[in-house]
Amino acid sequence: MKLRFNKTYVIITIVLFITEALIAIYLKQGFIRHTFGDFFSGYTYLLLL
């Protein structure tokens, strides 16, 4: 099995990472950071596998 570079997945991963970083920088507390931050973190991890 040969691994291939897929531009679509790389772009999705970068967008999710930037979104997660912005949530971490600008939202210090609250529902959005605790819920969506964890969701984006897990989803980004799955895309990297």
N, C-alpha and C positions, 0 to 999 in steps of 0.2 A: 504494500500500500504506500502510495506516494503522497506526501503532504503538499498541498498547493496553497499559494497566497490568494486570499479572497478579499478584495478591496471593500466589499460591502460590510463584512464583519469587522474589519479594522475601523471603518468609519463609524459604525454603530458603537463600537467599544470606546473610541475616542470621545464621541458625543456624550455617552453615558458617564465617562470619567470626568469630563469637564463639568457636567451637570452635578455630579456628586461633589466635586471640589467646590463649586459655587455654593452649594447647600451648606457644606462644612464651613466655608469662610463667612458667609453672610447671615446664616441662621444659627444662632447660638443655643437656642432652646425651642421647644415646642413640638407640636404634632408632626409637622412636615419633616423636620430633621430626623426625628426618631423613627418615623415610619418609612418615608420615601428614601431617605439616606441608606437605610439598611436594605431596602428592596433593590436600589440601583447598585449597591455594593455587591450583593449576591448575584445579580444578573450579569454584571461586568465580569465577575469571577467565572461564571459559567461560560461566557463567551470566550474567555481566554483559554479554556480547557481544550 
